[in-house]
């Protein structure tokens, strides 16, 4: 194995896929055959044109190295260029490897379908909206779970763009497709609006990002996980936030806050700390690079480096894989699960189904300004939501609601009103 500066395995801080599976209660389900079989997870990813390993790799080599290193079954990977014709099918940036390997670790037998997007998708909000809607339409017709890691501030989108994106999300919910999105990596402030040319006066806005802020999305924040490096046993979690250690270095933290555009959805009623508008995130998972899941990036000729999974871009596909497992457990797609997740969190099994993250904040510094953000606390908070999963408890509860018919009455009407 070729080792590089990003080799987290050499300093024993990253976790293996098996340790992540144990920490989040996924291992017992995998041992019982709940591994995402029969489910398809869609991942939108930017298309790449040139190979510069390990920055741009061949995703087939990445997965082969990942599976060999961590003794996983071969991934059921598909790549479509329907939205990016004539682009190379197998070239992948590190973000794509992260998403694919995370889903594969959590739901090893699920089919993973990468939807390549034009490299111009992040040039402006119009192109990003087009790419997101294209992915949602593909996912609605041929997938069960969609995991989205891209997103920018709510204010970047026009009213028509937001309405079009919401309509595509509504169509996915009606077809029982679960849409998961990362809440962002800049704490209480939004990712800057996409622009090919930096704007002279583009001060960050205190607002959540889309698509995570849409009430039809399961928004996922970030934590810093502590687990046993020997057994994977869960020890504890705090919020994911990089401390200010150097003057002038911008910091990162779990994204979250309160929408300026969407009213509070019914499933967030009566939740302490939630205001009159949609609150983000709903849930969370490990997003800290220093303690993230180990990833494999191929360098060609059978050589690869081991690096770390970081950001809420790692937390979202973890939840997407978990939902694929839950779909298999239930025997059908669970679809829009937010109301049931909140119902479980309100009930007597909250502390069995979730790890409640109560320490840390989402403060960030964008030189020279520090944004204080929000603090974690008992129950729901705008940094880690309800917390991270204990899947061995949570998945049977999710499936039990579906099987017993105890989903919120008139669920179709609830979806239509969001």
C-alpha positions in Angstrom: 0.0 0.0 0.0 1.2 3.5 -0.9 0.9 5.8 2.1 0.5 9.6 2.0 0.0 12.6 4.2 -3.7 11.7 4.4 -3.1 8.2 5.7 -5.3 8.3 8.8 -4.8 4.5 9.3 -1.1 5.1 10.2 -2.0 7.3 13.2 -4.9 5.2 14.4 -7.5 8.0 14.4 -9.8 7.0 11.6 -12.2 4.1 12.0 -12.6 1.1 9.8 -16.0 0.5 8.2 -16.5 -2.4 10.6 -15.9 -0.1 13.6 -18.3 2.5 12.2 -20.9 -0.3 11.8 -20.4 -1.4 15.4 -20.5 2.2 16.8 -23.8 3.0 15.1 -25.5 -0.3 15.8 -25.4 -1.4 12.2 -23.3 -4.5 12.7 -26.0 -6.7 14.3 -28.3 -6.0 11.4 -25.6 -6.8 8.8 -25.0 -10.1 10.7 -28.7 -10.9 10.3 -28.6 -10.2 6.5 -30.0 -6.6 6.6 -27.5 -5.2 4.2 -29.5 -3.0 1.7 -30.3 -5.9 -0.6 -32.8 -5.0 -3.2 -32.4 -1.3 -2.7 -30.8 1.4 -4.9 -29.1 4.5 -3.6 -28.5 7.4 -6.0 -25.6 9.7 -5.6 -25.2 12.9 -7.7 -21.5 13.7 -8.4 -19.6 16.1 -10.5 -18.1 14.6 -13.7 -14.3 14.7 -14.1 -12.3 14.8 -17.3 -8.7 14.1 -16.4 -7.0 11.6 -14.2 -4.7 13.1 -11.5 -4.5 10.5 -8.7 -5.2 10.6 -5.9 -7.3 13.8 -6.5 -9.1 12.3 -9.5 -9.2 8.6 -9.5 -10.9 5.6 -11.2 -13.8 4.8 -8.9 -13.6 1.1 -9.8 -10.0 1.0 -8.5 -11.0 2.9 -5.4 -13.8 0.4 -4.6 -11.6 -2.6 -5.4 -8.9 -1.3 -2.9 -11.6 -0.4 -0.4 -13.2 -3.9 -0.5 -9.9 -5.7 -0.4 -8.5 -3.6 2.5 -11.6 -4.0 4.6 -12.9 -7.4 3.5 -16.2 -6.1 1.9 -18.2 -7.8 -0.9 -17.8 -6.3 -4.3 -19.9 -3.2 -4.7 -22.9 -3.2 -7.1 -21.9 0.1 -8.8 -23.6 1.8 -11.7 -22.7 5.1 -13.3 -25.0 7.1 -15.6 -24.0 10.0 -17.8 -27.6 10.9 -18.7 -27.1 14.4 -17.3 -23.5 14.7 -18.5 -23.2 13.2 -22.0 -19.8 12.4 -23.3 -18.1 12.7 -19.9 -15.8 9.9 -18.8 -17.9 7.4 -16.8 -15.4 6.2 -14.2 -13.3 9.2 -13.3 -14.1 10.3 -9.8 -13.1 13.1 -7.4 -12.5 12.4 -3.7 -16.1 13.4 -2.9 -17.5 10.7 -5.1 -15.2 8.1 -3.5 -16.4 9.2 -0.1 -20.1 9.0 -0.9 -19.8 5.6 -2.7 -17.6 4.0 -0.1 -19.7 5.2 2.8 -22.9 3.9 1.4 -21.2 0.6 0.5 -19.9 0.2 4.1 -23.4 0.8 5.6 -25.4 -1.1 3.0 -23.0 -3.5 1.4 -25.5 -5.2 -0.9 -27.4 -2.1 -2.0 -27.0 -1.0 -5.6 -25.2 2.3 -5.9 -26.1 4.4 -8.9 -23.8 7.5 -9.4 -25.5 10.2 -11.5 -22.8 12.3 -13.1 -23.5 16.0 -13.3 -21.9 18.5 -15.7 -18.8 20.2 -14.2 -20.6 23.5 -14.7 -23.3 22.6 -12.2 -21.8 24.7 -9.5 -21.3 27.8 -11.7 -24.6 29.3 -10.7 -27.9 28.5 -8.9 -29.8 28.0 -12.1 -27.4 25.2 -13.2 -27.3 23.7 -9.7 -31.1 23.6 -9.6 -31.2 21.9 -13.0 -28.7 19.3 -11.9 -30.5 18.6 -8.6 -33.9 18.3 -10.3 -32.4 16.0 -13.0 -31.0 13.7 -10.2 -34.3 13.8 -8.3 -36.3 12.8 -11.5 -33.9 9.9 -12.2 -34.1 8.8 -8.6 -37.8 9.0 -8.5 -38.1 6.6 -11.4 -35.2 4.2 -10.7 -34.1 4.5 -7.0 -35.1 4.1 -3.4 -32.9 6.6 -1.6 -31.1 9.7 -2.8 -28.1 11.2 -1.0 -27.1 14.8 -1.8 -23.9 16.4 -0.5 -24.0 19.7 -2.5 -25.9 22.7 -1.4 -25.8 26.5 -1.1 -27.6 29.2 0.8 -31.4 29.6 0.5 -31.0 33.1 -0.7 -29.0 32.0 -3.8 -32.1 30.6 -5.4 -34.9 32.5 -7.1 -38.5 31.8 -6.1 -39.1 29.9 -9.3 -36.0 27.8 -8.7 -37.0 27.0 -5.2 -40.5 26.1 -6.3 -39.2 23.8 -9.1 -36.8 22.0 -6.7 -39.6 21.6 -4.1 -41.9 20.1 -6.8 -39.2 17.5 -7.7 -38.8 16.7 -4.0 -42.6 16.4 -3.7 -42.7 13.9 -6.6 -40.0 11.9 -4.9 -41.9 11.8 -1.6 -45.1 10.7 -3.3 -43.2 7.8 -4.9 -41.8 6.8 -1.5 -38.2 7.8 -2.3 -36.2 9.1 0.7 -34.1 12.2 0.0 -31.1 12.8 2.4 -28.9 15.9 2.2 -26.0 17.2 4.2 -26.6 20.4 6.3 -23.3 22.0 5.3 -19.9 22.5 6.8 -19.9 26.2 7.8 -22.0 26.2 11.0 -24.8 28.8 11.1 -23.8 30.5 7.8 -24.6 29.4 4.3 -22.2 28.2 1.7 -21.6 31.2 -0.7 -23.7 31.4 -3.8 -22.1 29.7 -6.8 -20.5 32.1 -9.2 -17.7 31.6 -11.8 -16.3 34.9 -10.6 -15.9 35.8 -6.9 -18.2 38.7 -6.0 -16.6 41.8 -4.4 -19.2 42.0 -1.6 -20.4 38.5 -0.7 -20.7 38.5 3.0 -21.9 35.2 4.4 -25.5 35.0 5.4 -26.8 33.3 8.6 -29.2 30.8 7.0 -29.3 27.1 6.2 -28.6 25.6 2.8 -30.8 24.0 0.2 -31.7 21.3 -0.5 -31.3 20.4 3.2 -33.6 23.2 4.4 -36.5 21.9 2.3 -39.0 20.2 4.8 -39.2 17.2 2.4 -35.5 16.4 3.0 -33.9 14.5 5.8 -31.2 17.0 6.8 -28.0 15.5 8.3 -25.5 17.4 10.5 -22.1 16.4 11.8 -20.5 15.1 14.9 -17.1 14.0 16.2 -17.4 10.3 17.2 -15.4 8.5 19.8 -15.4 4.7 19.7 -13.1 1.9 20.6 -10.4 1.3 18.1 -10.3 -2.3 19.3 -14.0 -3.2 19.1 -15.8 -0.3 17.6 -17.9 0.1 20.7 -19.6 3.5 21.0 -18.1 5.8 23.6 -19.5 9.2 22.9 -19.9 12.1 20.6 -19.7 15.9 20.5 -20.6 18.3 17.8 -18.2 18.5 14.8 -16.4 21.8 14.9 -12.8 22.5 14.0 -11.3 24.8 16.7 -9.5 28.0 15.9 -5.9 27.0 16.2 -4.2 29.4 13.8 -4.8 33.1 13.2 -6.6 33.7 9.9 -7.6 30.0 9.4 -11.3 29.7 8.6 -13.1 27.0 10.7 -15.7 24.4 9.9 -18.7 23.1 11.8 -21.9 21.2 11.4 -24.4 23.3 9.4 -27.7 24.2 10.9 -30.2 26.9 11.7 -33.6 28.2 10.8 -35.1 28.7 7.4 -36.1 32.2 6.1 -38.3 30.5 3.4 -40.1 27.5 4.8 -42.6 27.5 7.6 -42.2 25.0 10.4 -43.4 21.6 9.2 -46.0 19.8 11.3 -43.5 17.1 12.3 -41.4 19.8 14.1 -44.3 21.2 16.1 -43.9 21.0 19.9 -40.1 20.5 19.7 -38.4 22.7 22.2 -35.9 25.0 20.6 -37.6 25.1 17.2 -39.0 28.4 16.1 -41.7 29.3 13.5 -39.8 28.1 10.5 -38.1 24.9 9.3 -35.2 24.0 11.5 -32.0 22.1 10.3 -30.6 19.5 10.8 -32.9 16.6 11.7 -30.2 14.0 12.6 -26.5 13.7 12.4 -23.5 11.3 12.2 -19.7 11.4 12.3 -18.2 14.2 10.1 -14.8 14.7 11.7 -11.9 13.9 9.5 -9.6 13.1 12.4 -12.1 10.4 13.5 -13.9 9.6 10.3 -14.2 6.4 8.4 -11.1 5.4 6.5 -11.4 5.8 2.7 -9.4 4.2 -0.1 -8.3 6.2 -3.1 -6.6 4.4 -6.0 -3.3 5.6 -7.5 -3.2 3.0 -10.3 -1.2 -0.2 -10.8 -2.8 -1.6 -7.7 -1.5 1.1 -5.4 -3.8 3.2 -3.2 -3.8 5.6 -0.3 -5.9 5.5 2.9 -7.4 8.8 3.9 -10.4 10.0 5.9 -14.1 10.8 5.4 -14.9 14.3 6.6 -17.7 16.8 6.6 -21.5 16.4 6.6 -20.8 15.0 3.1 -19.8 11.9 5.0 -22.7 11.9 7.4 -25.4 12.2 4.7 -24.5 9.0 2.8 -24.1 7.1 6.1 -27.8 7.9 6.8 -28.7 7.0 3.1 -27.1 3.6 3.6 -29.0 3.2 6.9 -32.3 4.0 5.2 -31.6 1.4 2.5 -31.1 -1.1 5.3 -34.4 0.0 6.9 -36.2 -0.3 3.6 -35.0 -3.9 3.3 -36.0 -4.6 6.9 -39.5 -3.3 6.3 -39.9 -5.1 3.0 -40.7 -1.9 1.1 -39.5 1.7 0.7 -40.2 3.8 3.7 -40.0 7.1 1.7 -40.5 10.3 3.6 -39.4 9.3 7.1 -39.1 12.7 8.9 -42.5 12.5 10.7 -41.8 9.0 12.0 -38.3 9.9 13.1 -39.6 12.8 15.0 -42.3 10.6 16.5 -39.7 8.1 17.7 -37.6 10.9 19.1 -40.7 12.2 21.1 -41.4 8.8 22.4 -40.0 6.5 25.1 -37.4 4.9 22.9 -35.5 8.1 22.0 -32.4 7.3 24.0 -32.3 3.8 22.7 -32.7 4.8 19.0 -30.5 7.9 19.0 -27.3 9.0 20.6 -28.2 12.4 22.0 -25.3 14.8 21.4 -25.3 17.5 24.0 -21.8 19.1 23.9 -20.2 21.6 21.5 -21.3 24.4 19.3 -21.4 25.4 15.6 -19.3 28.6 15.9 -17.1 29.3 12.9 -14.6 32.0 12.0 -14.6 33.4 8.5 -11.7 35.9 8.9 -12.0 38.4 10.4 -15.6 37.6 11.7 -16.5 34.9 14.2 -20.1 33.7 14.0 -21.2 32.3 17.4 -23.6 29.8 15.9 -25.7 27.4 18.1 -25.0 25.1 21.0 -25.8 21.5 21.3 -28.1 20.4 24.1 -30.4 17.6 25.3 -32.9 16.6 22.7 -33.1 18.3 19.3 -30.7 21.2 18.6 -29.7 23.2 15.5 -26.3 21.6 15.4 -26.8 17.8 15.5 -30.6 17.5 15.3 -31.9 14.6 17.4 -28.4 13.1 17.3 -26.8 10.0 15.6 -28.4 6.6 15.1 -28.3 3.4 17.0 -29.5 1.4 14.0 -30.1 -1.8 15.9 -32.9 0.0 17.8 -33.9 2.6 15.2 -34.4 0.5 12.2 -36.9 -2.0 13.8 -38.8 1.0 15.1 -39.0 2.6 11.7 -40.1 -0.7 10.1 -42.5 -1.3 12.9 -44.3 1.9 12.2 -44.6 1.0 8.6 -45.7 -2.6 9.1 -48.3 -1.7 11.8 -49.8 1.1 9.7 -49.1 3.6 12.5 -47.5 6.2 10.2 -49.1 9.6 10.6 -52.7 9.4 9.3 -53.3 11.0 6.0 -49.5 11.0 5.2 -50.1 11.8 1.5 -52.0 14.9 2.7 -49.2 15.8 5.1 -46.6 15.6 2.3 -48.7 17.7 -0.1 -49.0 20.5 2.5 -45.2 20.8 3.0 
